[in-house]
Amino acid sequence: MRGFSTKGEGRGTGLHLVRQEVRTLDGDIAVESVPGSTEFTVSVPLM
């Protein structure tokens, strides 16, 4: 979701921009979150 952040208004665009670029490369972003820890895994195919 573009612009989403738990830290307030006007934030949260960084991950959205990364997602756009990863999709341009036919890649994917996965997220796993538990209290106190969030992990993002970015996968892009080898060219």
N, CA, C and O atoms as a Tripos MOL2 file, in Angstrom:
@<TRIPOS>MOLECULE
protein
  188   187    47     0     0
PROTEIN
NO_CHARGES

@<TRIPOS>ATOM
      1 N           0.8500   -1.1650    0.0000 N.3       1 MET1
      2 CA          0.0000    0.0000    0.0000 C.3       1 MET1
      3 C           0.9070    1.2440    0.0000 C.2       1 MET1
      4 O           1.7870    1.3780    0.8510 O.2       1 MET1
      5 N           0.6910    2.1050   -0.9200 N.am      2 ARG2
      6 CA          1.5140    3.2980   -1.0430 C.3       2 ARG2
      7 C           1.2720    4.2510    0.1230 C.2       2 ARG2
      8 O           0.1340    4.5790    0.4570 O.2       2 ARG2
      9 N           2.3670    4.6840    0.7290 N.am      3 GLY3
     10 CA          2.2860    5.6830    1.7760 C.3       3 GLY3
     11 C           1.8460    5.1780    3.1290 C.2       3 GLY3
     12 O           1.5580    5.9960    4.0030 O.2       3 GLY3
     13 N           1.7770    3.8790    3.3540 N.am      4 PHE4
     14 CA          1.3470    3.3590    4.6500 C.3       4 PHE4
     15 C           2.5190    3.3520    5.6270 C.2       4 PHE4
     16 O           3.6260    2.9380    5.2790 O.2       4 PHE4
     17 N           2.2720    3.8030    6.8250 N.am      5 SER5
     18 CA          3.2690    3.7550    7.8850 C.3       5 SER5
     19 C           2.5640    3.7750    9.2250 C.2       5 SER5
     20 O           1.5320    4.4260    9.3890 O.2       5 SER5
     21 N           3.1250    3.0600   10.1760 N.am      6 THR6
     22 CA          2.6060    3.1270   11.5400 C.3       6 THR6
     23 C           3.2200    4.3080   12.2770 C.2       6 THR6
     24 O           2.8840    4.5540   13.4350 O.2       6 THR6
     25 N           4.1230    5.0490   11.6170 N.am      7 LYS7
     26 CA          4.8310    6.1620   12.2490 C.3       7 LYS7
     27 C           4.2010    7.5200   11.9540 C.2       7 LYS7
     28 O           4.7340    8.5430   12.3840 O.2       7 LYS7
     29 N           3.0840    7.5580   11.2340 N.am      8 GLY8
     30 CA          2.3970    8.8300   11.0140 C.3       8 GLY8
     31 C           2.2590    9.1860    9.5490 C.2       8 GLY8
     32 O           2.6770    8.4430    8.6610 O.2       8 GLY8
     33 N           1.6640   10.3350    9.3220 N.am      9 GLU9
     34 CA          1.3900   10.8330    7.9720 C.3       9 GLU9
     35 C           2.6650   11.1880    7.2160 C.2       9 GLU9
     36 O           3.6930   11.5010    7.8160 O.2       9 GLU9
     37 N           2.5770   11.1340    5.8710 N.am     10 GLY10
     38 CA          3.6820   11.5720    5.0270 C.3      10 GLY10
     39 C           4.8820   10.6520    5.0320 C.2      10 GLY10
     40 O           5.9860   11.0770    4.6910 O.2      10 GLY10
     41 N           4.6930    9.4100    5.4080 N.am     11 ARG11
     42 CA          5.7860    8.4450    5.4800 C.3      11 ARG11
     43 C           5.3700    7.1940    4.7230 C.2      11 ARG11
     44 O           4.2300    7.0790    4.2740 O.2      11 ARG11
     45 N           6.3040    6.2560    4.5850 N.am     12 GLY12
     46 CA          5.9560    4.9620    4.0150 C.3      12 GLY12
     47 C           6.1180    4.8560    2.5120 C.2      12 GLY12
     48 O           5.6540    3.8820    1.9210 O.2      12 GLY12
     49 N           6.7560    5.8180    1.8760 N.am     13 THR13
     50 CA          6.9190    5.7460    0.4200 C.3      13 THR13
     51 C           8.1230    4.9170    0.0050 C.2      13 THR13
     52 O           8.1410    4.4130   -1.1180 O.2      13 THR13
     53 N           9.1190    4.7540    0.8470 N.am     14 GLY14
     54 CA         10.3410    4.0330    0.4870 C.3      14 GLY14
     55 C          10.0850    2.6110    0.0270 C.2      14 GLY14
     56 O          10.5500    2.2120   -1.0400 O.2      14 GLY14
     57 N           9.3540    1.8470    0.8130 N.am     15 LEU15
     58 CA          9.0790    0.4610    0.4490 C.3      15 LEU15
     59 C           8.2120    0.3840   -0.8050 C.2      15 LEU15
     60 O           8.3710   -0.5300   -1.6130 O.2      15 LEU15
     61 N           7.3130    1.3250   -0.9680 N.am     16 HIS16
     62 CA          6.4870    1.3540   -2.1790 C.3      16 HIS16
     63 C           7.3740    1.5150   -3.4190 C.2      16 HIS16
     64 O           7.1700    0.8300   -4.4210 O.2      16 HIS16
     65 N           8.3430    2.4060   -3.3500 N.am     17 LEU17
     66 CA          9.2540    2.6220   -4.4790 C.3      17 LEU17
     67 C          10.1030    1.3800   -4.7530 C.2      17 LEU17
     68 O          10.3320    1.0250   -5.9090 O.2      17 LEU17
     69 N          10.5630    0.7260   -3.6970 N.am     18 VAL18
     70 CA         11.3210   -0.5210   -3.8670 C.3      18 VAL18
     71 C          10.4510   -1.5670   -4.5360 C.2      18 VAL18
     72 O          10.9030   -2.2610   -5.4460 O.2      18 VAL18
     73 N           9.2100   -1.6880   -4.0960 N.am     19 ARG19
     74 CA          8.2820   -2.6680   -4.6820 C.3      19 ARG19
     75 C           8.0900   -2.4210   -6.1790 C.2      19 ARG19
     76 O           8.0850   -3.3630   -6.9710 O.2      19 ARG19
     77 N           7.9330   -1.1520   -6.5630 N.am     20 GLN20
     78 CA          7.7760   -0.8260   -7.9820 C.3      20 GLN20
     79 C           8.9850   -1.2830   -8.7920 C.2      20 GLN20
     80 O           8.8330   -1.8820   -9.8560 O.2      20 GLN20
     81 N          10.1770   -1.0020   -8.2910 N.am     21 GLU21
     82 CA         11.3940   -1.3690   -9.0180 C.3      21 GLU21
     83 C          11.5730   -2.8840   -9.0850 C.2      21 GLU21
     84 O          11.9760   -3.4180  -10.1190 O.2      21 GLU21
     85 N          11.2780   -3.5730   -7.9930 N.am     22 VAL22
     86 CA         11.4000   -5.0350   -7.9740 C.3      22 VAL22
     87 C          10.4240   -5.6580   -8.9570 C.2      22 VAL22
     88 O          10.7790   -6.6070   -9.6560 O.2      22 VAL22
     89 N           9.2110   -5.1490   -9.0260 N.am     23 ARG23
     90 CA          8.2320   -5.6660   -9.9880 C.3      23 ARG23
     91 C           8.6620   -5.4060  -11.4260 C.2      23 ARG23
     92 O           8.4040   -6.2230  -12.3100 O.2      23 ARG23
     93 N           9.3220   -4.2620  -11.6640 N.am     24 THR24
     94 CA          9.8520   -3.9580  -12.9920 C.3      24 THR24
     95 C          10.8330   -5.0440  -13.4350 C.2      24 THR24
     96 O          10.9510   -5.3380  -14.6240 O.2      24 THR24
     97 N          11.5310   -5.6320  -12.4700 N.am     25 LEU25
     98 CA         12.5130   -6.6930  -12.7440 C.3      25 LEU25
     99 C          11.8890   -8.0880  -12.6640 C.2      25 LEU25
    100 O          12.6110   -9.0840  -12.6240 O.2      25 LEU25
    101 N          10.5560   -8.1680  -12.6410 N.am     26 ASP26
    102 CA          9.8200   -9.4360  -12.4860 C.3      26 ASP26
    103 C          10.1660  -10.1480  -11.1850 C.2      26 ASP26
    104 O          10.1910  -11.3770  -11.1200 O.2      26 ASP26
    105 N          10.4300   -9.3630  -10.1590 N.am     27 GLY27
    106 CA         10.7660   -9.9180   -8.8480 C.3      27 GLY27
    107 C           9.5900   -9.8710   -7.9010 C.2      27 GLY27
    108 O           8.4600   -9.5800   -8.2930 O.2      27 GLY27
    109 N           9.8810  -10.1650   -6.6360 N.am     28 ASP28
    110 CA          8.8400  -10.2390   -5.6200 C.3      28 ASP28
    111 C           9.4220   -9.8060   -4.2780 C.2      28 ASP28
    112 O          10.6200   -9.9540   -4.0340 O.2      28 ASP28
    113 N           8.5770   -9.2770   -3.4210 N.am     29 ILE29
    114 CA          8.9480   -8.9450   -2.0500 C.3      29 ILE29
    115 C           8.0080   -9.6990   -1.1200 C.2      29 ILE29
    116 O           6.7880   -9.6510   -1.2780 O.2      29 ILE29
    117 N           8.5870  -10.3930   -0.1540 N.am     30 ALA30
    118 CA          7.7940  -11.0870    0.8620 C.3      30 ALA30
    119 C           8.0960  -10.4350    2.2040 C.2      30 ALA30
    120 O           9.2100   -9.9670    2.4380 O.2      30 ALA30
    121 N           7.1100  -10.4060    3.0750 N.am     31 VAL31
    122 CA          7.3010   -9.8280    4.4070 C.3      31 VAL31
    123 C           6.8100  -10.8140    5.4520 C.2      31 VAL31
    124 O           5.7700  -11.4530    5.2940 O.2      31 VAL31
    125 N           7.5810  -10.9200    6.5200 N.am     32 GLU32
    126 CA          7.1780  -11.7410    7.6560 C.3      32 GLU32
    127 C           7.3650  -10.8820    8.8960 C.2      32 GLU32
    128 O           8.4470  -10.3420    9.1290 O.2      32 GLU32
    129 N           6.3130  -10.7580    9.6880 N.am     33 SER33
    130 CA          6.3650   -9.8640   10.8300 C.3      33 SER33
    131 C           5.7760  -10.5290   12.0670 C.2      33 SER33
    132 O           4.7050  -11.1340   12.0340 O.2      33 SER33
    133 N           6.5130  -10.3920   13.1420 N.am     34 VAL34
    134 CA          6.0510  -10.8120   14.4620 C.3      34 VAL34
    135 C           6.3760   -9.6480   15.3980 C.2      34 VAL34
    136 O           7.2200   -8.8180   15.0610 O.2      34 VAL34
    137 N           5.7440   -9.5660   16.5360 N.am     35 PRO35
    138 CA          6.0430   -8.4560   17.4340 C.3      35 PRO35
    139 C           7.5530   -8.3180   17.6980 C.2      35 PRO35
    140 O           8.2100   -9.2580   18.1450 O.2      35 PRO35
    141 N           8.0730   -7.1340   17.4120 N.am     36 GLY36
    142 CA          9.4890   -6.8670   17.6510 C.3      36 GLY36
    143 C          10.4200   -7.1830   16.4990 C.2      36 GLY36
    144 O          11.6170   -6.9110   16.5880 O.2      36 GLY36
    145 N           9.8960   -7.7600   15.4020 N.am     37 SER37
    146 CA         10.7720   -8.1420   14.2870 C.3      37 SER37
    147 C           9.9850   -8.1910   12.9740 C.2      37 SER37
    148 O           8.9210   -8.8060   12.8960 O.2      37 SER37
    149 N          10.5200   -7.5410   11.9580 N.am     38 THR38
    150 CA          9.9370   -7.5940   10.6220 C.3      38 THR38
    151 C          11.0490   -7.8970    9.6440 C.2      38 THR38
    152 O          12.1060   -7.2660    9.6760 O.2      38 THR38
    153 N          10.8070   -8.8760    8.7610 N.am     39 GLU39
    154 CA         11.8140   -9.2950    7.7870 C.3      39 GLU39
    155 C          11.2380   -9.2100    6.3820 C.2      39 GLU39
    156 O          10.1600   -9.7350    6.1040 O.2      39 GLU39
    157 N          11.9770   -8.5390    5.4990 N.am     40 PHE40
    158 CA         11.6100   -8.4410    4.0840 C.3      40 PHE40
    159 C          12.5710   -9.2830    3.2860 C.2      40 PHE40
    160 O          13.7810   -9.2260    3.5070 O.2      40 PHE40
    161 N          12.0460  -10.0700    2.3540 N.am     41 THR41
    162 CA         12.8690  -10.8560    1.4480 C.3      41 THR41
    163 C          12.5710  -10.3960    0.0290 C.2      41 THR41
    164 O          11.4290  -10.4520   -0.4260 O.2      41 THR41
    165 N          13.6120   -9.9410   -0.6660 N.am     42 VAL42
    166 CA         13.4690   -9.4590   -2.0290 C.3      42 VAL42
    167 C          14.0890  -10.5030   -2.9520 C.2      42 VAL42
    168 O          15.2420  -10.8950   -2.7720 O.2      42 VAL42
    169 N          13.3150  -10.9490   -3.9410 N.am     43 SER43
    170 CA         13.7980  -11.9400   -4.9050 C.3      43 SER43
    171 C          13.6550  -11.3690   -6.3010 C.2      43 SER43
    172 O          12.5950  -10.8600   -6.6660 O.2      43 SER43
    173 N          14.7280  -11.4520   -7.0860 N.am     44 VAL44
    174 CA         14.6850  -11.0660   -8.4920 C.3      44 VAL44
    175 C          15.3510  -12.1700   -9.2980 C.2      44 VAL44
    176 O          16.3470  -12.7450   -8.8580 O.2      44 VAL44
    177 N          14.8140  -12.4710  -10.4720 N.am     45 PRO45
    178 CA         15.4020  -13.5390  -11.2780 C.3      45 PRO45
    179 C          16.7710  -13.1180  -11.8410 C.2      45 PRO45
    180 O          17.0170  -11.9410  -12.1040 O.2      45 PRO45
    181 N          17.6370  -14.1010  -12.0150 N.am     46 LEU46
    182 CA         18.9180  -13.8370  -12.6570 C.3      46 LEU46
    183 C          18.6990  -13.5120  -14.1110 C.2      46 LEU46
    184 O          17.8590  -14.1250  -14.7690 O.2      46 LEU46
    185 N          19.4300  -12.5730  -14.6100 N.am     47 MET47
    186 CA         19.2810  -12.1690  -16.0220 C.3      47 MET47
    187 C          20.1230  -13.0690  -16.9000 C.2      47 MET47
    188 O          20.1410  -12.9000  -18.1190 O.2      47 MET47
@<TRIPOS>BOND
     1     1     2 1
     2     2     3 1
     3     3     4 2
     4     3     5 am
     5     5     6 1
     6     6     7 1
     7     7     8 2
     8     7     9 am
     9     9    10 1
    10    10    11 1
    11    11    12 2
    12    11    13 am
    13    13    14 1
    14    14    15 1
    15    15    16 2
    16    15    17 am
    17    17    18 1
    18    18    19 1
    19    19    20 2
    20    19    21 am
    21    21    22 1
    22    22    23 1
    23    23    24 2
    24    23    25 am
    25    25    26 1
    26    26    27 1
    27    27    28 2
    28    27    29 am
    29    29    30 1
    30    30    31 1
    31    31    32 2
    32    31    33 am
    33    33    34 1
    34    34    35 1
    35    35    36 2
    36    35    37 am
    37    37    38 1
    38    38    39 1
    39    39    40 2
    40    39    41 am
    41    41    42 1
    42    42    43 1
    43    43    44 2
    44    43    45 am
    45    45    46 1
    46    46    47 1
    47    47    48 2
    48    47    49 am
    49    49    50 1
    50    50    51 1
    51    51    52 2
    52    51    53 am
    53    53    54 1
    54    54    55 1
    55    55    56 2
    56    55    57 am
    57    57    58 1
    58    58    59 1
    59    59    60 2
    60    59    61 am
    61    61    62 1
    62    62    63 1
    63    63    64 2
    64    63    65 am
    65    65    66 1
    66    66    67 1
    67    67    68 2
    68    67    69 am
    69    69    70 1
    70    70    71 1
    71    71    72 2
    72    71    73 am
    73    73    74 1
    74    74    75 1
    75    75    76 2
    76    75    77 am
    77    77    78 1
    78    78    79 1
    79    79    80 2
    80    79    81 am
    81    81    82 1
    82    82    83 1
    83    83    84 2
    84    83    85 am
    85    85    86 1
    86    86    87 1
    87    87    88 2
    88    87    89 am
    89    89    90 1
    90    90    91 1
    91    91    92 2
    92    91    93 am
    93    93    94 1
    94    94    95 1
    95    95    96 2
    96    95    97 am
    97    97    98 1
    98    98    99 1
    99    99   100 2
   100    99   101 am
   101   101   102 1
   102   102   103 1
   103   103   104 2
   104   103   105 am
   105   105   106 1
   106   106   107 1
   107   107   108 2
   108   107   109 am
   109   109   110 1
   110   110   111 1
   111   111   112 2
   112   111   113 am
   113   113   114 1
   114   114   115 1
   115   115   116 2
   116   115   117 am
   117   117   118 1
   118   118   119 1
   119   119   120 2
   120   119   121 am
   121   121   122 1
   122   122   123 1
   123   123   124 2
   124   123   125 am
   125   125   126 1
   126   126   127 1
   127   127   128 2
   128   127   129 am
   129   129   130 1
   130   130   131 1
   131   131   132 2
   132   131   133 am
   133   133   134 1
   134   134   135 1
   135   135   136 2
   136   135   137 am
   137   137   138 1
   138   138   139 1
   139   139   140 2
   140   139   141 am
   141   141   142 1
   142   142   143 1
   143   143   144 2
   144   143   145 am
   145   145   146 1
   146   146   147 1
   147   147   148 2
   148   147   149 am
   149   149   150 1
   150   150   151 1
   151   151   152 2
   152   151   153 am
   153   153   154 1
   154   154   155 1
   155   155   156 2
   156   155   157 am
   157   157   158 1
   158   158   159 1
   159   159   160 2
   160   159   161 am
   161   161   162 1
   162   162   163 1
   163   163   164 2
   164   163   165 am
   165   165   166 1
   166   166   167 1
   167   167   168 2
   168   167   169 am
   169   169   170 1
   170   170   171 1
   171   171   172 2
   172   171   173 am
   173   173   174 1
   174   174   175 1
   175   175   176 2
   176   175   177 am
   177   177   178 1
   178   178   179 1
   179   179   180 2
   180   179   181 am
   181   181   182 1
   182   182   183 1
   183   183   184 2
   184   183   185 am
   185   185   186 1
   186   186   187 1
   187   187   188 2
@<TRIPOS>SUBSTRUCTURE
     1 MET1         2 RESIDUE 1 A MET
     2 ARG2         6 RESIDUE 1 A ARG
     3 GLY3        10 RESIDUE 1 A GLY
     4 PHE4        14 RESIDUE 1 A PHE
     5 SER5        18 RESIDUE 1 A SER
     6 THR6        22 RESIDUE 1 A THR
     7 LYS7        26 RESIDUE 1 A LYS
     8 GLY8        30 RESIDUE 1 A GLY
     9 GLU9        34 RESIDUE 1 A GLU
    10 GLY10       38 RESIDUE 1 A GLY
    11 ARG11       42 RESIDUE 1 A ARG
    12 GLY12       46 RESIDUE 1 A GLY
    13 THR13       50 RESIDUE 1 A THR
    14 GLY14       54 RESIDUE 1 A GLY
    15 LEU15       58 RESIDUE 1 A LEU
    16 HIS16       62 RESIDUE 1 A HIS
    17 LEU17       66 RESIDUE 1 A LEU
    18 VAL18       70 RESIDUE 1 A VAL
    19 ARG19       74 RESIDUE 1 A ARG
    20 GLN20       78 RESIDUE 1 A GLN
    21 GLU21       82 RESIDUE 1 A GLU
    22 VAL22       86 RESIDUE 1 A VAL
    23 ARG23       90 RESIDUE 1 A ARG
    24 THR24       94 RESIDUE 1 A THR
    25 LEU25       98 RESIDUE 1 A LEU
    26 ASP26      102 RESIDUE 1 A ASP
    27 GLY27      106 RESIDUE 1 A GLY
    28 ASP28      110 RESIDUE 1 A ASP
    29 ILE29      114 RESIDUE 1 A ILE
    30 ALA30      118 RESIDUE 1 A ALA
    31 VAL31      122 RESIDUE 1 A VAL
    32 GLU32      126 RESIDUE 1 A GLU
    33 SER33      130 RESIDUE 1 A SER
    34 VAL34      134 RESIDUE 1 A VAL
    35 PRO35      138 RESIDUE 1 A PRO
    36 GLY36      142 RESIDUE 1 A GLY
    37 SER37      146 RESIDUE 1 A SER
    38 THR38      150 RESIDUE 1 A THR
    39 GLU39      154 RESIDUE 1 A GLU
    40 PHE40      158 RESIDUE 1 A PHE
    41 THR41      162 RESIDUE 1 A THR
    42 VAL42      166 RESIDUE 1 A VAL
    43 SER43      170 RESIDUE 1 A SER
    44 VAL44      174 RESIDUE 1 A VAL
    45 PRO45      178 RESIDUE 1 A PRO
    46 LEU46      182 RESIDUE 1 A LEU
    47 MET47      186 RESIDUE 1 A MET
